């Protein structure tokens, strides 16, 4: 583990209201690491790794996580909310990542519904939220929120399939990205603020989400079980669901997870 990263993060850990942070050089997946700890892990425990050998994305995809090129971070939360409010947590996290990036770089990211963080029409960060069943205690299930931010990759680092839809901070800035420790500290600060506000402060996160949402007000192609359908992204409701108006004129409410959405002119 880079010494600067370790030192900065350990100092911060003491200021996180006792919420601990574990820094690893290499792990299969920071989400897996927290899931292995399961219900025993303390509330707010964060795991950060310099490299993931089995990074996971949504819908069973892998998330390539080369050493030192990205920020790979997961947090375990025991949210105090009704199960139906949990869906918003990933969207809140997208807002938190945008704010963190904006704090440390002269960049203002947008969000592709439901929760990809976007710069220049390409994906900067993906978020994978997983519910940890907790049958032993029968209590509310803890949640693992995993964040992967592309930091210093060049186009050739992404490979031919990913390069057209991915971007790093270095590419977006056209120069050196912020140091991993600085970016990590900003993300952890924003996650702490999110957790303090969740779920009561929803109106403010929703307003920021709507402002940043690049999908809203645009034509979209919705893929459900591989079948494409075109419509218009009209509204994000209070639970971060997307309302689409189909060409027939009918409206439908889409929840994250059941469909994937693309712009008609590209990834966003
Ligand atoms: C996606 O866009 O499909 C989600 C990508 C999530 C990647 C992060 S990196 C840290 C955490 N550990 C993982 O294995 N996945 C998430």
py3Dmol code that shows the C-alpha trace and the ligand (Angstrom):
import py3Dmol

protein = """\
ATOM      1  CA  UNK A   1       0.000   0.000   0.000  1.00  0.00           C
ATOM      2  CA  UNK A   2       1.400   3.421  -0.917  1.00  0.00           C
ATOM      3  CA  UNK A   3       2.589   5.049   2.280  1.00  0.00           C
ATOM      4  CA  UNK A   4       0.897   8.371   1.613  1.00  0.00           C
ATOM      5  CA  UNK A   5      -2.413   6.657   1.026  1.00  0.00           C
ATOM      6  CA  UNK A   6      -2.102   4.564   4.143  1.00  0.00           C
ATOM      7  CA  UNK A   7      -1.092   7.499   6.366  1.00  0.00           C
ATOM      8  CA  UNK A   8      -3.748   9.867   5.080  1.00  0.00           C
ATOM      9  CA  UNK A   9      -6.503   7.344   5.285  1.00  0.00           C
ATOM     10  CA  UNK A  10      -5.579   6.083   8.728  1.00  0.00           C
ATOM     11  CA  UNK A  11      -5.588   9.676  10.044  1.00  0.00           C
ATOM     12  CA  UNK A  12      -8.997  10.180   8.490  1.00  0.00           C
ATOM     13  CA  UNK A  13     -10.299   6.921   9.894  1.00  0.00           C
ATOM     14  CA  UNK A  14      -9.952   8.347  13.377  1.00  0.00           C
ATOM     15  CA  UNK A  15     -12.190  11.227  12.355  1.00  0.00           C
ATOM     16  CA  UNK A  16     -14.934   9.017  10.865  1.00  0.00           C
ATOM     17  CA  UNK A  17     -16.788   8.683  14.131  1.00  0.00           C
ATOM     18  CA  UNK A  18     -14.965   5.442  14.818  1.00  0.00           C
ATOM     19  CA  UNK A  19     -15.895   4.013  11.430  1.00  0.00           C
ATOM     20  CA  UNK A  20     -12.957   1.930  10.345  1.00  0.00           C
ATOM     21  CA  UNK A  21     -11.072   1.729   7.083  1.00  0.00           C
ATOM     22  CA  UNK A  22      -9.062  -1.216   5.804  1.00  0.00           C
ATOM     23  CA  UNK A  23      -6.489  -0.636   3.042  1.00  0.00           C
ATOM     24  CA  UNK A  24      -5.294  -3.583   0.958  1.00  0.00           C
ATOM     25  CA  UNK A  25      -2.701  -3.853  -1.787  1.00  0.00           C
ATOM     26  CA  UNK A  26      -4.702  -6.474  -3.632  1.00  0.00           C
ATOM     27  CA  UNK A  27      -7.959  -8.352  -3.157  1.00  0.00           C
ATOM     28  CA  UNK A  28     -10.345 -10.272  -5.401  1.00  0.00           C
ATOM     29  CA  UNK A  29     -13.087  -7.665  -4.895  1.00  0.00           C
ATOM     30  CA  UNK A  30     -13.593  -5.093  -2.143  1.00  0.00           C
ATOM     31  CA  UNK A  31     -17.310  -5.989  -2.188  1.00  0.00           C
ATOM     32  CA  UNK A  32     -16.417  -9.660  -1.640  1.00  0.00           C
ATOM     33  CA  UNK A  33     -14.101  -8.743   1.224  1.00  0.00           C
ATOM     34  CA  UNK A  34     -16.940  -6.990   3.063  1.00  0.00           C
ATOM     35  CA  UNK A  35     -19.400  -9.771   2.248  1.00  0.00           C
ATOM     36  CA  UNK A  36     -17.007 -12.310   3.759  1.00  0.00           C
ATOM     37  CA  UNK A  37     -17.122 -10.310   6.999  1.00  0.00           C
ATOM     38  CA  UNK A  38     -20.903 -10.146   6.675  1.00  0.00           C
ATOM     39  CA  UNK A  39     -23.021  -9.135   9.649  1.00  0.00           C
ATOM     40  CA  UNK A  40     -19.982  -9.022  11.962  1.00  0.00           C
ATOM     41  CA  UNK A  41     -18.441  -6.038  10.194  1.00  0.00           C
ATOM     42  CA  UNK A  42     -18.917  -2.724  11.996  1.00  0.00           C
ATOM     43  CA  UNK A  43     -21.281  -0.146  10.553  1.00  0.00           C
ATOM     44  CA  UNK A  44     -19.520   2.067   8.015  1.00  0.00           C
ATOM     45  CA  UNK A  45     -16.448  -0.152   7.608  1.00  0.00           C
ATOM     46  CA  UNK A  46     -14.728   0.793   4.336  1.00  0.00           C
ATOM     47  CA  UNK A  47     -12.326  -1.392   2.358  1.00  0.00           C
ATOM     48  CA  UNK A  48     -10.044   0.152  -0.238  1.00  0.00           C
ATOM     49  CA  UNK A  49      -7.731  -1.796  -2.536  1.00  0.00           C
ATOM     50  CA  UNK A  50      -5.019  -0.707  -4.955  1.00  0.00           C
ATOM     51  CA  UNK A  51      -5.850  -3.657  -7.202  1.00  0.00           C
ATOM     52  CA  UNK A  52      -8.757  -6.090  -7.647  1.00  0.00           C
ATOM     53  CA  UNK A  53      -8.155  -9.441  -9.273  1.00  0.00           C
ATOM     54  CA  UNK A  54     -11.867 -10.270  -9.586  1.00  0.00           C
ATOM     55  CA  UNK A  55     -13.590  -6.879  -9.631  1.00  0.00           C
ATOM     56  CA  UNK A  56     -17.311  -7.260 -10.272  1.00  0.00           C
ATOM     57  CA  UNK A  57     -19.764  -5.006 -12.087  1.00  0.00           C
ATOM     58  CA  UNK A  58     -23.525  -5.023 -12.401  1.00  0.00           C
ATOM     59  CA  UNK A  59     -25.430  -7.711 -14.297  1.00  0.00           C
ATOM     60  CA  UNK A  60     -22.660 -10.279 -13.766  1.00  0.00           C
ATOM     61  CA  UNK A  61     -20.074  -8.282 -15.675  1.00  0.00           C
ATOM     62  CA  UNK A  62     -16.479  -8.006 -14.540  1.00  0.00           C
ATOM     63  CA  UNK A  63     -14.865  -4.717 -13.584  1.00  0.00           C
ATOM     64  CA  UNK A  64     -11.246  -4.630 -14.720  1.00  0.00           C
ATOM     65  CA  UNK A  65      -9.257  -3.104 -11.849  1.00  0.00           C
ATOM     66  CA  UNK A  66      -5.536  -2.764 -12.636  1.00  0.00           C
ATOM     67  CA  UNK A  67      -3.063  -1.877  -9.886  1.00  0.00           C
ATOM     68  CA  UNK A  68      -2.888   1.806  -9.033  1.00  0.00           C
ATOM     69  CA  UNK A  69      -5.017   2.991 -11.969  1.00  0.00           C
ATOM     70  CA  UNK A  70      -8.369   3.296 -10.251  1.00  0.00           C
ATOM     71  CA  UNK A  71     -10.037   3.826  -6.913  1.00  0.00           C
ATOM     72  CA  UNK A  72     -11.681   0.605  -5.742  1.00  0.00           C
ATOM     73  CA  UNK A  73     -13.645   1.146  -2.571  1.00  0.00           C
ATOM     74  CA  UNK A  74     -16.544  -0.538  -0.768  1.00  0.00           C
ATOM     75  CA  UNK A  75     -18.468   0.466   2.324  1.00  0.00           C
ATOM     76  CA  UNK A  76     -20.678  -1.673   4.525  1.00  0.00           C
ATOM     77  CA  UNK A  77     -23.738   0.114   5.855  1.00  0.00           C
ATOM     78  CA  UNK A  78     -26.511  -0.877   8.202  1.00  0.00           C
ATOM     79  CA  UNK A  79     -29.075   1.626   6.938  1.00  0.00           C
ATOM     80  CA  UNK A  80     -31.807   2.655   9.290  1.00  0.00           C
ATOM     81  CA  UNK A  81     -34.644   2.829   6.788  1.00  0.00           C
ATOM     82  CA  UNK A  82     -37.557   0.925   5.306  1.00  0.00           C
ATOM     83  CA  UNK A  83     -36.534  -1.693   2.679  1.00  0.00           C
ATOM     84  CA  UNK A  84     -38.247   0.256  -0.110  1.00  0.00           C
ATOM     85  CA  UNK A  85     -36.020   3.278   0.611  1.00  0.00           C
ATOM     86  CA  UNK A  86     -32.867   1.219   0.045  1.00  0.00           C
ATOM     87  CA  UNK A  87     -33.218   1.438  -3.733  1.00  0.00           C
ATOM     88  CA  UNK A  88     -32.246   5.089  -3.585  1.00  0.00           C
ATOM     89  CA  UNK A  89     -28.928   4.387  -1.876  1.00  0.00           C
ATOM     90  CA  UNK A  90     -27.064   3.664  -5.124  1.00  0.00           C
ATOM     91  CA  UNK A  91     -28.410   6.846  -6.714  1.00  0.00           C
ATOM     92  CA  UNK A  92     -27.362   8.832  -3.637  1.00  0.00           C
ATOM     93  CA  UNK A  93     -23.908   7.268  -3.943  1.00  0.00           C
ATOM     94  CA  UNK A  94     -23.650   8.441  -7.561  1.00  0.00           C
ATOM     95  CA  UNK A  95     -24.365  11.972  -6.344  1.00  0.00           C
ATOM     96  CA  UNK A  96     -21.746  11.587  -3.584  1.00  0.00           C
ATOM     97  CA  UNK A  97     -19.108  10.451  -6.115  1.00  0.00           C
ATOM     98  CA  UNK A  98     -19.905  13.415  -8.405  1.00  0.00           C
ATOM     99  CA  UNK A  99     -19.505  15.798  -5.477  1.00  0.00           C
ATOM    100  CA  UNK A 100     -16.225  14.179  -4.410  1.00  0.00           C
ATOM    101  CA  UNK A 101     -14.760  14.415  -7.925  1.00  0.00           C
ATOM    102  CA  UNK A 102     -15.868  18.026  -8.164  1.00  0.00           C
ATOM    103  CA  UNK A 103     -14.151  18.817  -4.846  1.00  0.00           C
ATOM    104  CA  UNK A 104     -10.753  17.648  -6.026  1.00  0.00           C
ATOM    105  CA  UNK A 105     -10.819  18.387  -9.785  1.00  0.00           C
ATOM    106  CA  UNK A 106     -12.170  21.173 -12.012  1.00  0.00           C
ATOM    107  CA  UNK A 107     -14.769  18.755 -13.416  1.00  0.00           C
ATOM    108  CA  UNK A 108     -18.516  18.434 -12.927  1.00  0.00           C
ATOM    109  CA  UNK A 109     -19.676  14.880 -13.647  1.00  0.00           C
ATOM    110  CA  UNK A 110     -23.165  13.907 -14.756  1.00  0.00           C
ATOM    111  CA  UNK A 111     -25.163  10.740 -14.094  1.00  0.00           C
ATOM    112  CA  UNK A 112     -26.524   8.251 -16.602  1.00  0.00           C
ATOM    113  CA  UNK A 113     -29.624   6.670 -15.115  1.00  0.00           C
ATOM    114  CA  UNK A 114     -29.571   4.800 -12.867  1.00  0.00           C
ATOM    115  CA  UNK A 115     -26.079   5.287 -11.453  1.00  0.00           C
ATOM    116  CA  UNK A 116     -23.148   5.561 -13.853  1.00  0.00           C
ATOM    117  CA  UNK A 117     -21.019   8.644 -13.266  1.00  0.00           C
ATOM    118  CA  UNK A 118     -20.212  10.271 -16.597  1.00  0.00           C
ATOM    119  CA  UNK A 119     -17.673  12.708 -18.041  1.00  0.00           C
ATOM    120  CA  UNK A 120     -17.560  13.716 -21.716  1.00  0.00           C
ATOM    121  CA  UNK A 121     -20.229  11.147 -22.571  1.00  0.00           C
ATOM    122  CA  UNK A 122     -18.235   8.231 -21.140  1.00  0.00           C
ATOM    123  CA  UNK A 123     -18.292   6.246 -17.920  1.00  0.00           C
ATOM    124  CA  UNK A 124     -15.971   7.463 -15.181  1.00  0.00           C
ATOM    125  CA  UNK A 125     -17.324   5.379 -12.322  1.00  0.00           C
ATOM    126  CA  UNK A 126     -19.581   2.399 -11.732  1.00  0.00           C
ATOM    127  CA  UNK A 127     -21.372   1.479  -8.524  1.00  0.00           C
ATOM    128  CA  UNK A 128     -22.386  -1.992  -7.390  1.00  0.00           C
ATOM    129  CA  UNK A 129     -24.738  -2.207  -4.402  1.00  0.00           C
ATOM    130  CA  UNK A 130     -25.388  -5.615  -2.863  1.00  0.00           C
ATOM    131  CA  UNK A 131     -27.692  -6.621  -0.051  1.00  0.00           C
ATOM    132  CA  UNK A 132     -26.101  -8.909   2.527  1.00  0.00           C
ATOM    133  CA  UNK A 133     -28.669 -11.298   3.958  1.00  0.00           C
ATOM    134  CA  UNK A 134     -28.369 -11.507   7.691  1.00  0.00           C
ATOM    135  CA  UNK A 135     -30.329 -14.597   8.727  1.00  0.00           C
ATOM    136  CA  UNK A 136     -28.458 -15.081  12.039  1.00  0.00           C
ATOM    137  CA  UNK A 137     -29.727 -11.932  13.627  1.00  0.00           C
ATOM    138  CA  UNK A 138     -32.946 -11.665  11.652  1.00  0.00           C
ATOM    139  CA  UNK A 139     -32.243  -7.924  11.704  1.00  0.00           C
ATOM    140  CA  UNK A 140     -32.236  -5.465   8.830  1.00  0.00           C
ATOM    141  CA  UNK A 141     -29.814  -6.555   6.125  1.00  0.00           C
ATOM    142  CA  UNK A 142     -26.526  -4.727   5.810  1.00  0.00           C
ATOM    143  CA  UNK A 143     -25.724  -3.257   2.409  1.00  0.00           C
ATOM    144  CA  UNK A 144     -22.381  -3.265   0.591  1.00  0.00           C
ATOM    145  CA  UNK A 145     -21.851  -0.277  -1.693  1.00  0.00           C
ATOM    146  CA  UNK A 146     -18.895  -0.688  -4.088  1.00  0.00           C
ATOM    147  CA  UNK A 147     -17.432   2.185  -6.073  1.00  0.00           C
ATOM    148  CA  UNK A 148     -14.926   1.914  -8.932  1.00  0.00           C
ATOM    149  CA  UNK A 149     -13.509   5.170 -10.337  1.00  0.00           C
ATOM    150  CA  UNK A 150     -11.179   5.270 -13.345  1.00  0.00           C
ATOM    151  CA  UNK A 151      -8.288   7.506 -12.315  1.00  0.00           C
ATOM    152  CA  UNK A 152      -5.127   7.313 -14.422  1.00  0.00           C
ATOM    153  CA  UNK A 153      -5.883   4.970 -17.339  1.00  0.00           C
ATOM    154  CA  UNK A 154      -4.968   5.991 -20.867  1.00  0.00           C
ATOM    155  CA  UNK A 155      -7.150   4.906 -23.771  1.00  0.00           C
ATOM    156  CA  UNK A 156      -4.947   1.881 -24.497  1.00  0.00           C
ATOM    157  CA  UNK A 157      -5.286   0.685 -20.873  1.00  0.00           C
ATOM    158  CA  UNK A 158      -9.023   0.092 -21.300  1.00  0.00           C
ATOM    159  CA  UNK A 159      -8.800  -2.280 -24.249  1.00  0.00           C
ATOM    160  CA  UNK A 160     -10.778  -2.021 -27.500  1.00  0.00           C
ATOM    161  CA  UNK A 161     -14.185  -2.991 -26.090  1.00  0.00           C
ATOM    162  CA  UNK A 162     -14.194  -0.708 -23.069  1.00  0.00           C
ATOM    163  CA  UNK A 163     -12.276   2.296 -24.479  1.00  0.00           C
ATOM    164  CA  UNK A 164     -15.219   3.707 -26.517  1.00  0.00           C
ATOM    165  CA  UNK A 165     -17.409   3.955 -23.401  1.00  0.00           C
ATOM    166  CA  UNK A 166     -14.925   4.571 -20.557  1.00  0.00           C
ATOM    167  CA  UNK A 167     -12.912   7.566 -19.414  1.00  0.00           C
ATOM    168  CA  UNK A 168     -10.448   8.235 -16.600  1.00  0.00           C
ATOM    169  CA  UNK A 169      -9.892  11.435 -14.640  1.00  0.00           C
ATOM    170  CA  UNK A 170      -6.486  11.770 -16.339  1.00  0.00           C
ATOM    171  CA  UNK A 171      -8.128  11.640 -19.770  1.00  0.00           C
ATOM    172  CA  UNK A 172     -10.849  14.101 -18.804  1.00  0.00           C
ATOM    173  CA  UNK A 173      -8.319  16.511 -17.312  1.00  0.00           C
ATOM    174  CA  UNK A 174      -5.803  16.076 -20.118  1.00  0.00           C
ATOM    175  CA  UNK A 175      -3.124  15.920 -17.424  1.00  0.00           C
ATOM    176  CA  UNK A 176      -2.225  14.353 -14.084  1.00  0.00           C
ATOM    177  CA  UNK A 177      -5.196  13.171 -12.015  1.00  0.00           C
ATOM    178  CA  UNK A 178      -5.514  13.886  -8.293  1.00  0.00           C
ATOM    179  CA  UNK A 179      -3.543  11.546  -6.054  1.00  0.00           C
ATOM    180  CA  UNK A 180      -5.445   8.421  -5.029  1.00  0.00           C
ATOM    181  CA  UNK A 181      -5.240   9.401  -1.352  1.00  0.00           C
ATOM    182  CA  UNK A 182      -6.770  12.821  -2.038  1.00  0.00           C
ATOM    183  CA  UNK A 183      -9.587  11.380  -4.147  1.00  0.00           C
ATOM    184  CA  UNK A 184     -10.225   8.582  -1.649  1.00  0.00           C
ATOM    185  CA  UNK A 185     -10.447  11.067   1.228  1.00  0.00           C
ATOM    186  CA  UNK A 186     -12.979  13.177  -0.715  1.00  0.00           C
ATOM    187  CA  UNK A 187     -15.097  10.118  -1.548  1.00  0.00           C
ATOM    188  CA  UNK A 188     -15.055   8.925   2.065  1.00  0.00           C
ATOM    189  CA  UNK A 189     -16.049  12.408   3.281  1.00  0.00           C
ATOM    190  CA  UNK A 190     -18.971  12.475   0.859  1.00  0.00           C
ATOM    191  CA  UNK A 191     -20.013   8.947   1.858  1.00  0.00           C
ATOM    192  CA  UNK A 192     -19.955   9.960   5.514  1.00  0.00           C
ATOM    193  CA  UNK A 193     -22.137  12.990   4.675  1.00  0.00           C
ATOM    194  CA  UNK A 194     -24.482  10.750   2.673  1.00  0.00           C
ATOM    195  CA  UNK A 195     -24.823   8.267   5.499  1.00  0.00           C
ATOM    196  CA  UNK A 196     -25.534  11.023   7.999  1.00  0.00           C
ATOM    197  CA  UNK A 197     -28.284  12.358   5.710  1.00  0.00           C
ATOM    198  CA  UNK A 198     -29.808   8.997   4.661  1.00  0.00           C
ATOM    199  CA  UNK A 199     -32.766   8.725   4.285  1.00  0.00           C
ATOM    200  CA  UNK A 200     -34.167  11.955   5.777  1.00  0.00           C
ATOM    201  CA  UNK A 201     -32.177  14.311   3.509  1.00  0.00           C
ATOM    202  CA  UNK A 202     -33.583  12.749   0.365  1.00  0.00           C
ATOM    203  CA  UNK A 203     -34.975  15.929  -1.211  1.00  0.00           C
ATOM    204  CA  UNK A 204     -31.548  17.513  -1.542  1.00  0.00           C
ATOM    205  CA  UNK A 205     -29.918  14.404  -3.066  1.00  0.00           C
ATOM    206  CA  UNK A 206     -32.873  13.954  -5.414  1.00  0.00           C
ATOM    207  CA  UNK A 207     -32.632  17.565  -6.618  1.00  0.00           C
ATOM    208  CA  UNK A 208     -28.879  17.205  -7.257  1.00  0.00           C
ATOM    209  CA  UNK A 209     -29.450  13.843  -8.973  1.00  0.00           C
ATOM    210  CA  UNK A 210     -32.071  15.339 -11.309  1.00  0.00           C
ATOM    211  CA  UNK A 211     -29.766  18.247 -12.185  1.00  0.00           C
ATOM    212  CA  UNK A 212     -26.895  15.918 -13.000  1.00  0.00           C
ATOM    213  CA  UNK A 213     -28.990  13.275 -14.789  1.00  0.00           C
ATOM    214  CA  UNK A 214     -27.968  13.209 -18.457  1.00  0.00           C
ATOM    215  CA  UNK A 215     -30.668  10.690 -19.388  1.00  0.00           C
ATOM    216  CA  UNK A 216     -33.552  12.971 -18.453  1.00  0.00           C
ATOM    217  CA  UNK A 217     -35.221  14.836 -21.331  1.00  0.00           C
ATOM    218  CA  UNK A 218     -33.550  12.714 -24.006  1.00  0.00           C
ATOM    219  CA  UNK A 219     -34.588   9.908 -26.339  1.00  0.00           C
ATOM    220  CA  UNK A 220     -33.541   6.516 -24.993  1.00  0.00           C
ATOM    221  CA  UNK A 221     -33.361   2.908 -26.023  1.00  0.00           C
ATOM    222  CA  UNK A 222     -34.535   0.600 -23.244  1.00  0.00           C
ATOM    223  CA  UNK A 223     -33.329  -3.002 -23.267  1.00  0.00           C
ATOM    224  CA  UNK A 224     -35.432  -5.522 -21.357  1.00  0.00           C
ATOM    225  CA  UNK A 225     -34.307  -9.146 -21.561  1.00  0.00           C
ATOM    226  CA  UNK A 226     -32.398  -8.191 -24.714  1.00  0.00           C
ATOM    227  CA  UNK A 227     -35.448  -6.628 -26.429  1.00  0.00           C
ATOM    228  CA  UNK A 228     -34.964  -2.955 -27.412  1.00  0.00           C
ATOM    229  CA  UNK A 229     -37.705  -0.326 -27.306  1.00  0.00           C
ATOM    230  CA  UNK A 230     -37.430   3.393 -27.946  1.00  0.00           C
ATOM    231  CA  UNK A 231     -38.940   6.161 -25.909  1.00  0.00           C
ATOM    232  CA  UNK A 232     -38.348   9.490 -24.219  1.00  0.00           C
ATOM    233  CA  UNK A 233     -36.940   9.850 -20.680  1.00  0.00           C
ATOM    234  CA  UNK A 234     -39.488  12.148 -19.041  1.00  0.00           C
ATOM    235  CA  UNK A 235     -39.097  12.061 -15.297  1.00  0.00           C
ATOM    236  CA  UNK A 236     -37.120  10.754 -12.323  1.00  0.00           C
ATOM    237  CA  UNK A 237     -39.574  10.145  -9.479  1.00  0.00           C
ATOM    238  CA  UNK A 238     -38.996  10.359  -5.733  1.00  0.00           C
ATOM    239  CA  UNK A 239     -37.638   6.799  -5.642  1.00  0.00           C
ATOM    240  CA  UNK A 240     -35.191   7.453  -8.503  1.00  0.00           C
ATOM    241  CA  UNK A 241     -37.281   5.375 -10.925  1.00  0.00           C
ATOM    242  CA  UNK A 242     -37.285   6.565 -14.553  1.00  0.00           C
ATOM    243  CA  UNK A 243     -40.556   7.361 -16.300  1.00  0.00           C
ATOM    244  CA  UNK A 244     -40.386   6.802 -20.050  1.00  0.00           C
ATOM    245  CA  UNK A 245     -42.945   7.821 -22.667  1.00  0.00           C
ATOM    246  CA  UNK A 246     -43.051   5.243 -25.463  1.00  0.00           C
ATOM    247  CA  UNK A 247     -43.740   6.156 -29.077  1.00  0.00           C
ATOM    248  CA  UNK A 248     -47.311   4.891 -28.564  1.00  0.00           C
ATOM    249  CA  UNK A 249     -47.809   7.760 -26.085  1.00  0.00           C
ATOM    250  CA  UNK A 250     -48.029   5.437 -23.074  1.00  0.00           C
ATOM    251  CA  UNK A 251     -45.895   6.083 -20.017  1.00  0.00           C
ATOM    252  CA  UNK A 252     -44.069   3.424 -18.007  1.00  0.00           C
ATOM    253  CA  UNK A 253     -42.126   3.477 -14.745  1.00  0.00           C
ATOM    254  CA  UNK A 254     -38.765   1.712 -14.966  1.00  0.00           C
ATOM    255  CA  UNK A 255     -36.826   0.574 -11.911  1.00  0.00           C
ATOM    256  CA  UNK A 256     -33.060   0.226 -11.800  1.00  0.00           C
ATOM    257  CA  UNK A 257     -32.039  -3.388 -12.236  1.00  0.00           C
ATOM    258  CA  UNK A 258     -34.917  -4.505 -14.475  1.00  0.00           C
ATOM    259  CA  UNK A 259     -33.752  -2.734 -17.653  1.00  0.00           C
ATOM    260  CA  UNK A 260     -30.692  -1.108 -19.165  1.00  0.00           C
ATOM    261  CA  UNK A 261     -30.954   2.245 -20.892  1.00  0.00           C
ATOM    262  CA  UNK A 262     -28.855   3.865 -23.613  1.00  0.00           C
ATOM    263  CA  UNK A 263     -29.049   7.164 -25.420  1.00  0.00           C
ATOM    264  CA  UNK A 264     -29.876   6.930 -29.098  1.00  0.00           C
ATOM    265  CA  UNK A 265     -26.663   8.678 -30.113  1.00  0.00           C
ATOM    266  CA  UNK A 266     -24.178   6.828 -27.929  1.00  0.00           C
ATOM    267  CA  UNK A 267     -23.513   5.428 -24.497  1.00  0.00           C
ATOM    268  CA  UNK A 268     -25.246   8.150 -22.479  1.00  0.00           C
TER     269      UNK A 268
END
"""
ligand_1 = """\
16
LIG
C -20.744 -1.336 -12.798
O -20.691 -0.241 -13.366
O -21.096 -2.348 -13.417
C -20.374 -1.397 -11.350
C -18.887 -1.446 -11.136
C -18.525 -1.478 -9.653
C -17.056 -1.660 -9.425
C -16.687 -1.533 -7.967
S -14.938 -1.460 -7.724
C -15.154 -1.646 -6.016
C -16.257 -2.672 -5.823
N -15.722 -4.009 -5.880
C -16.189 -4.704 -6.912
O -15.885 -5.886 -7.185
N -17.050 -3.956 -7.614
C -17.190 -2.629 -7.037
"""
view = py3Dmol.view(width=600, height=400)
view.addModel(protein, "pdb")
view.setStyle({"model": 0}, {"cartoon": {"style": "trace"}})
view.addModel(ligand_1, "xyz")
view.setStyle({"model": 1}, {"stick": {}})
view.zoomTo()
view.show()
